[in-house]
C-alpha cells in the first residue's frame, strides 16, 4: 500500500501523526542533509507500523518534504485515524 508522507526534519519531538489512512506527518530530529532525515523517516515509519526497515520502500521525494512510501500492509491493518505516536 502506498502512503504519503510530509517530512518535518530538525523537529524537537520525533512523532508520527496520522492525517488519514494513507497520509502522515513524520517529524524527526535529524537534519535534511545527506539523507539523514530520510533514513530517520524510514526508521520512524518502520517503528510505527511494526515493520522491519527493509519492508518500508522509498518510492519518491528524496529531496522534497512530500514523500511516497510503499508498505506491505492493507488499509484495514493500519492504526486508527488521529493516533499520534511519540517515538522518543
C-alpha positions as CSV (number, residue, x, y, z in Angstrom):
1,X,0.0,0.0,0.0
2,X,1.3,3.5,-0.9
3,X,1.4,6.1,1.9
4,X,2.1,9.8,1.5
5,X,4.4,11.5,4.0
6,X,5.1,15.1,4.9
7,X,8.5,15.1,6.5
8,X,9.5,17.6,9.1
9,X,13.3,17.5,9.7
10,X,15.0,19.1,12.7
11,X,11.9,18.8,14.9
12,X,12.1,19.0,18.7
13,X,9.9,15.9,19.0
14,X,10.1,12.8,16.9
15,X,6.5,11.8,16.1
16,X,4.3,10.1,13.5
17,X,0.9,11.7,13.1
18,X,-1.8,10.1,11.0
19,X,-3.9,12.5,8.9
20,X,-5.8,9.8,7.0
21,X,-5.1,6.1,6.4
22,X,-2.7,6.9,3.6
23,X,-1.4,10.3,4.7
24,X,1.0,11.0,7.6
25,X,3.2,13.8,9.0
26,X,6.5,12.5,10.3
27,X,8.7,14.7,12.5
28,X,12.3,13.7,13.1
29,X,15.3,15.1,14.9
30,X,17.8,14.7,12.1
31,X,18.5,17.5,9.6
32,X,17.7,17.2,5.9
33,X,21.3,16.8,4.9
34,X,23.0,13.8,3.2
35,X,19.8,11.7,3.5
36,X,19.9,11.7,7.3
37,X,16.2,12.8,7.6
38,X,15.1,10.3,5.0
39,X,16.7,7.5,6.9
40,X,15.1,8.7,10.1
41,X,11.7,8.9,8.5
42,X,12.1,5.3,7.2
43,X,13.0,4.1,10.7
44,X,10.1,6.1,12.3
45,X,7.7,4.5,9.8
46,X,9.0,1.0,10.5
47,X,8.6,1.5,14.2
48,X,5.1,3.0,13.8
49,X,3.8,0.1,11.6
50,X,5.8,-2.6,13.5
51,X,7.8,-3.5,10.3
52,X,11.4,-4.1,9.5
53,X,13.3,-1.2,8.0
54,X,13.8,-3.2,4.8
55,X,10.0,-3.5,4.4
56,X,9.5,0.2,4.1
57,X,10.2,1.1,0.5
58,X,11.0,4.7,-0.5
59,X,9.3,5.4,-3.8
60,X,9.8,9.2,-4.4
61,X,10.5,12.5,-2.8
62,X,14.2,12.2,-1.9
63,X,14.9,15.9,-1.9
64,X,11.5,17.4,-1.0
65,X,9.2,17.2,2.1
66,X,6.4,15.4,0.3
67,X,7.4,11.7,0.1
68,X,5.8,8.5,-1.1
69,X,6.5,5.1,0.5
70,X,5.3,1.6,-0.1
71,X,4.5,-0.6,3.0
72,X,3.3,-4.3,3.0
73,X,0.0,-3.6,4.8
74,X,-3.6,-3.2,3.8
75,X,-5.7,-0.3,4.9
76,X,-7.6,-2.4,7.5
77,X,-4.3,-3.3,9.1
78,X,-3.3,0.4,9.7
79,X,-3.8,2.2,13.1
80,X,-7.0,4.2,13.6
81,X,-7.1,7.9,12.4
82,X,-5.9,10.7,14.7
83,X,-3.5,8.4,16.5
84,X,-0.2,10.1,17.3
85,X,2.8,8.1,18.3
86,X,5.8,9.8,20.0
87,X,8.9,7.9,19.1
88,X,11.3,9.4,21.8
